[in-house]
Amino acid sequence: MKAVAYYQSLPITDPAALQDIALPAPEPGPRDLLVEVRAISVNPVDTKVRQNVQPEAGSPKVLGWDVAGVVKAVGSEVSLFQPGDKVYYAGSIARAGANSELHVVDERIVGHMPRTLGFAQAAALPLTAITAWELLFERLQVAQGSANLGQSLLIVGAAGGVGSILTQLASQLTGLQVIGTASRPETQAWVRELGATQVVDHRQPLAEALKAQGIDQVTHVASLTQTDQHLDQLVEALAPQGKLALIDDPKQLDVTKLKRKSLSLHWEFMYTRSLFQTADMLEQHHLLNRVAELIDAGTLKTTLGEHYGQINAANLRRAHALLESGAARGKIVLEGF
């Protein structure tokens, strides 16, 4: 089968950073689906793994953890899907990635694809939808429902992949006042379109920018990027006993700064369930099915930002380069081999 992989960690400007290769087709295990990959999207985790994880000598490493495709075969213990089903999922970071014509994945972390979307649109959703949902409802423990409880959510990096879906979830499914951050006119407009009531520029001191818009403090913060750079401002902006959740990888984080206000810290990593085979791993199956229902009802919309053409090494190098530049809006998707 065709696949895209790398043999050593290289700058994305190097043609060998990602290469077109051929690999044997994988075999599904008892609870696995064998999926014919129709579309993928690219995430910061792809660039981080490529930059920091050296493959075993002589062995290719395949990236890619966002998939929309069709079930080709099922393992002996599979009960949730059958061949021919259209599916979408984010996979497991502990297994081979999905930048390949065929891919195997545990059925418990797979959802039925939204009926109203094509493969490219659906591929933009799984990883960011799982991350945003778990962060909002499980880590920050925000209640679903439209009741206004006087709570507010500041989303730092609201125009990115996770931010794009988190802004929708918070504005559509909760009573939170949603404030997003974005630095350019086009991304600020995008965040407003997704449902944020107010947008501030994260290049400015955030606490001051919020006060300039009449917001003295917020009860919840989702810090999706550059948490270490913004920490002092986030602590200042948070109300006493507020909650801070993050998904990025700050080089250092002085959590003692949270003590005076009794702020709680929550980390979201959507691969935890699949990585540790947790008892509630099936929750990601239910979560993705719920997101599909919300998409089909028109409550949520895909966050596809850029379509980069076919799945091949050249196009994936372009996608990695855009992500590494920090200028991406929404999700980058590739489709077909």
C-alpha positions as CSV (number, residue, x, y, z in Angstrom):
1,M,0.0,0.0,0.0
2,K,1.0,3.6,-0.5
3,A,2.1,5.5,2.6
4,V,4.0,8.7,3.7
5,A,6.7,8.3,6.3
6,Y,10.1,9.5,7.6
7,Y,13.3,7.7,8.5
8,Q,15.0,10.5,10.5
9,S,13.9,13.8,12.1
10,L,14.7,16.5,9.7
11,P,13.6,20.2,9.1
12,I,10.4,20.2,7.0
13,T,12.3,22.1,4.2
14,D,14.4,18.9,3.6
15,P,12.7,16.7,0.9
16,A,13.6,13.7,3.0
17,A,11.6,15.0,6.0
18,L,8.6,13.1,4.6
19,Q,8.8,10.5,1.8
20,D,6.4,8.5,-0.3
21,I,6.9,4.8,0.4
22,A,5.2,1.4,0.0
23,L,4.4,-0.8,3.0
24,P,2.6,-4.2,3.5
25,A,-1.1,-3.9,4.3
26,P,-1.8,-4.2,8.0
27,E,-3.9,-6.9,9.6
28,P,-6.6,-6.0,12.1
29,G,-6.6,-7.4,15.6
30,P,-9.6,-8.8,17.4
31,R,-11.2,-5.4,18.2
32,D,-9.7,-3.6,15.3
33,L,-11.2,-2.1,12.1
34,L,-9.2,-2.2,8.9
35,V,-10.1,1.2,7.3
36,E,-9.6,2.3,3.7
37,V,-8.3,5.9,4.3
38,R,-10.1,8.4,2.2
39,A,-9.0,11.7,3.8
40,I,-6.8,12.9,6.6
41,S,-6.1,16.1,8.4
42,V,-2.8,17.3,9.9
43,N,-2.3,18.4,13.5
44,P,0.5,19.9,15.6
45,V,1.1,16.5,17.1
46,D,2.3,15.4,13.6
47,T,5.0,18.0,13.5
48,K,6.0,17.5,17.1
49,V,6.5,13.7,16.6
50,R,8.4,14.3,13.4
51,Q,10.7,16.8,15.0
52,N,11.3,14.9,18.2
53,V,10.9,11.1,17.7
54,Q,13.6,9.3,15.8
55,P,12.3,6.1,14.1
56,E,14.1,2.8,14.8
57,A,17.2,2.5,12.6
58,G,16.1,1.7,9.0
59,S,12.4,1.6,9.8
60,P,9.9,4.2,8.5
61,K,7.6,6.0,10.9
62,V,4.1,6.8,9.6
63,L,2.4,9.9,11.1
64,G,-1.3,11.0,10.9
65,W,-4.0,10.8,13.5
66,D,-7.1,12.2,11.9
67,V,-9.0,10.0,9.5
68,A,-12.2,9.7,7.5
69,G,-12.7,6.5,5.6
70,V,-14.6,3.3,4.9
71,V,-14.4,0.0,6.9
72,K,-12.9,-2.7,4.7
73,A,-12.7,-5.5,7.3
74,V,-13.3,-6.1,11.0
75,G,-11.6,-8.2,13.7
76,S,-13.2,-11.2,15.3
77,E,-14.5,-9.4,18.4
78,V,-15.8,-6.2,16.7
79,S,-19.4,-5.4,17.5
80,L,-19.9,-1.7,16.7
81,F,-19.2,-1.6,13.0
82,Q,-19.3,-3.6,9.8
83,P,-17.6,-3.5,6.4
84,G,-18.9,-0.6,4.3
85,D,-19.5,1.7,7.3
86,K,-18.2,5.3,6.9
87,V,-16.1,6.2,9.9
88,Y,-14.0,9.0,11.4
89,Y,-11.5,8.9,14.2
90,A,-8.2,10.2,15.7
91,G,-6.5,6.9,16.3
92,S,-3.8,6.1,18.9
93,I,-0.4,7.7,19.2
94,A,0.9,4.3,20.4
95,R,0.2,2.7,17.0
96,A,1.2,3.5,13.4
97,G,-0.3,6.6,12.0
98,A,-2.9,6.8,9.2
99,N,-1.0,8.5,6.4
100,S,-1.4,5.3,4.4
101,E,-4.0,3.7,2.1
102,L,-5.1,1.3,4.8
103,H,-5.1,1.7,8.6
104,V,-6.0,-0.4,11.6
105,V,-7.7,1.2,14.7
106,D,-9.5,0.0,17.8
107,E,-13.3,0.3,17.3
108,R,-13.8,1.8,20.7
109,I,-12.2,5.1,19.6
110,V,-14.1,5.3,16.3
111,G,-17.3,7.1,15.4
112,H,-19.8,6.8,12.6
113,M,-19.1,9.7,10.2
114,P,-21.6,12.6,9.9
115,R,-24.0,11.7,7.1
116,T,-24.0,15.3,5.8
117,L,-20.3,15.7,5.3
118,G,-17.8,14.4,2.7
119,F,-14.6,12.7,3.7
120,A,-12.4,15.8,3.6
121,Q,-14.8,17.8,5.8
122,A,-15.2,14.9,8.3
123,A,-11.4,14.3,8.5
124,A,-11.0,17.8,9.9
125,L,-13.0,17.0,13.1
126,P,-12.0,13.9,15.2
127,L,-8.8,14.9,17.1
128,T,-9.9,18.5,17.7
129,A,-13.5,17.6,18.6
130,I,-12.4,15.0,21.1
131,T,-9.8,17.4,22.6
132,A,-12.3,20.3,22.9
133,W,-15.1,18.1,24.2
134,E,-13.0,16.4,26.9
135,L,-11.4,19.8,27.9
136,L,-14.7,21.6,28.2
137,F,-17.0,19.0,29.7
138,E,-14.6,16.6,31.5
139,R,-11.6,18.6,32.6
140,L,-13.3,22.0,33.2
141,Q,-16.6,20.3,34.1
142,V,-18.7,22.9,32.4
143,A,-22.4,21.9,32.5
144,Q,-24.2,21.5,29.2
145,G,-27.3,23.6,28.8
146,S,-28.2,27.2,28.0
147,A,-28.6,28.5,31.6
148,N,-26.6,31.6,32.2
149,L,-24.7,30.9,35.5
150,G,-22.6,34.0,35.3
151,Q,-19.6,32.0,34.0
152,S,-17.2,32.9,31.2
153,L,-14.6,31.1,29.1
154,L,-11.5,32.7,27.6
155,I,-10.1,30.6,24.7
156,V,-6.5,31.5,24.0
157,G,-5.8,30.5,20.3
158,A,-9.5,30.3,19.3
159,A,-8.8,30.3,15.6
160,G,-6.7,27.2,15.5
161,G,-7.9,23.6,15.1
162,V,-9.0,22.9,18.7
163,G,-10.0,26.5,19.3
164,S,-12.4,26.4,16.2
165,I,-14.4,23.5,17.6
166,L,-14.1,24.5,21.2
167,T,-15.6,28.0,20.4
168,Q,-18.6,26.3,18.8
169,L,-19.1,23.7,21.6
170,A,-19.0,26.4,24.3
171,S,-21.2,28.9,22.5
172,Q,-23.8,26.3,21.2
173,L,-24.0,23.8,24.1
174,T,-23.4,25.9,27.3
175,G,-24.5,29.2,28.9
176,L,-20.9,30.5,29.0
177,Q,-19.9,33.9,27.8
178,V,-17.2,32.9,25.2
179,I,-14.3,35.2,24.6
180,G,-11.7,34.1,22.0
181,T,-8.3,35.4,21.2
182,A,-6.9,35.9,17.6
183,S,-4.3,38.2,16.2
184,R,-5.3,38.9,12.6
185,P,-8.4,40.5,11.2
186,E,-9.3,37.4,9.2
187,T,-8.9,35.1,12.2
188,Q,-10.7,37.4,14.5
189,A,-13.7,37.4,12.0
190,W,-13.5,33.6,11.9
191,V,-13.7,33.3,15.7
192,R,-16.7,35.6,15.8
193,E,-18.4,33.6,13.1
194,L,-17.9,30.4,15.2
195,G,-19.8,32.0,18.1
196,A,-17.5,34.0,20.3
197,T,-19.2,37.0,21.8
198,Q,-16.0,39.0,22.0
199,V,-12.5,38.6,20.5
200,V,-9.2,40.0,21.9
201,D,-5.7,40.1,20.4
202,H,-3.4,37.7,22.2
203,R,-0.4,39.8,21.1
204,Q,-1.5,42.3,23.8
205,P,-1.5,41.7,27.6
206,L,-4.6,39.6,27.9
207,A,-5.9,40.9,31.3
208,E,-5.6,44.5,30.0
209,A,-7.3,43.6,26.7
210,L,-10.2,42.0,28.5
211,K,-10.7,45.0,30.9
212,A,-10.7,47.3,27.8
213,Q,-13.8,45.4,26.7
214,G,-15.4,45.6,30.1
215,I,-14.5,42.1,31.3
216,D,-12.8,42.3,34.7
217,Q,-12.3,38.6,35.1
218,V,-13.3,35.2,33.7
219,T,-14.2,31.9,35.5
220,H,-12.6,29.5,33.0
221,V,-9.6,29.6,30.7
222,A,-8.7,27.2,27.9
223,S,-5.1,27.9,27.0
224,L,-4.3,26.2,23.7
225,T,-1.0,27.8,22.8
226,Q,1.9,29.6,24.4
227,T,0.7,29.0,28.0
228,D,4.1,29.8,29.5
229,Q,4.1,33.2,27.8
230,H,0.6,34.1,28.9
231,L,0.5,32.5,32.4
232,D,0.9,35.7,34.4
233,Q,-1.9,37.4,32.4
234,L,-4.1,34.3,32.7
235,V,-3.7,34.2,36.5
236,E,-4.6,37.9,36.7
237,A,-7.6,37.5,34.4
238,L,-9.0,34.5,36.2
239,A,-11.5,34.9,39.0
240,P,-10.7,33.4,42.4
241,Q,-11.4,29.7,42.4
242,G,-11.3,29.7,38.6
243,K,-10.2,26.9,36.4
244,L,-7.3,26.8,33.9
245,A,-7.0,24.1,31.3
246,L,-4.2,23.6,28.8
247,I,-3.2,21.3,25.9
248,D,0.2,22.6,24.9
249,D,3.7,21.7,26.1
250,P,5.2,24.7,28.0
251,K,8.9,24.3,28.7
252,Q,8.2,25.5,32.3
253,L,5.1,26.4,34.3
254,D,5.3,27.9,37.7
255,V,2.1,26.5,39.2
256,T,2.7,28.3,42.5
257,K,1.3,31.4,40.9
258,L,-2.2,29.7,41.0
259,K,-2.2,29.2,44.8
260,R,-3.2,32.7,46.0
261,K,-6.5,32.5,44.0
262,S,-7.0,28.8,44.6
263,L,-7.0,28.2,40.9
264,S,-7.2,24.7,39.6
265,L,-5.1,23.3,36.7
266,H,-6.3,20.8,34.2
267,W,-4.4,19.1,31.4
268,E,-6.1,17.6,28.4
269,F,-4.5,15.0,26.2
270,M,-7.0,13.1,24.1
271,Y,-4.7,10.1,23.6
272,T,-4.7,9.2,27.3
273,R,-7.7,6.8,26.9
274,S,-6.2,4.9,24.0
275,L,-2.6,5.0,25.3
276,F,-3.5,3.5,28.7
277,Q,-6.5,1.4,27.5
278,T,-8.6,3.0,30.2
279,A,-11.8,1.4,31.4
280,D,-13.8,4.3,29.8
281,M,-12.1,4.1,26.4
282,L,-15.5,3.6,24.7
283,E,-16.5,7.2,25.7
284,Q,-14.6,8.4,22.6
285,H,-16.8,6.3,20.4
286,H,-19.9,7.8,22.0
287,L,-18.4,11.3,21.9
288,L,-17.7,11.1,18.1
289,N,-21.2,9.8,17.5
290,R,-22.6,12.7,19.4
291,V,-20.5,15.2,17.5
292,A,-21.7,13.6,14.2
293,E,-25.3,14.1,15.4
294,L,-24.6,17.8,16.2
295,I,-23.0,18.3,12.7
296,D,-26.0,16.6,11.0
297,A,-28.4,18.8,13.0
298,G,-26.5,22.0,11.9
299,T,-25.5,22.8,15.5
300,L,-21.8,22.4,14.7
301,K,-19.9,22.8,11.5
302,T,-16.7,21.4,10.2
303,T,-13.5,23.4,10.8
304,L,-11.8,22.6,7.6
305,G,-9.6,25.6,6.8
306,E,-7.3,24.5,3.9
307,H,-7.6,21.6,1.4
308,Y,-4.0,20.6,0.3
309,G,-4.9,18.1,-2.4
310,Q,-3.9,14.4,-2.5
311,I,-2.2,12.6,0.3
312,N,1.4,12.5,-0.7
313,A,4.8,13.6,0.8
314,A,5.0,16.9,-1.1
315,N,1.6,18.1,0.1
316,L,2.2,16.8,3.6
317,R,5.5,18.8,3.8
318,R,3.5,21.9,2.8
319,A,1.0,21.2,5.5
320,H,3.6,20.7,8.2
321,A,5.3,23.9,7.1
322,L,2.1,25.9,7.5
323,L,1.5,24.4,11.0
324,E,5.0,25.2,12.1
325,S,4.6,28.8,10.9
326,G,1.7,29.3,13.4
327,A,-0.4,30.9,10.7
328,A,-3.0,28.1,10.1
329,R,-6.7,28.8,10.4
330,G,-8.9,25.8,11.1
331,K,-7.7,22.4,9.9
332,I,-5.5,21.4,6.9
333,V,-7.0,18.4,5.0
334,L,-5.7,16.1,2.3
335,E,-7.8,13.6,0.4
336,G,-7.2,10.5,-1.7
337,F,-4.0,8.8,-2.9
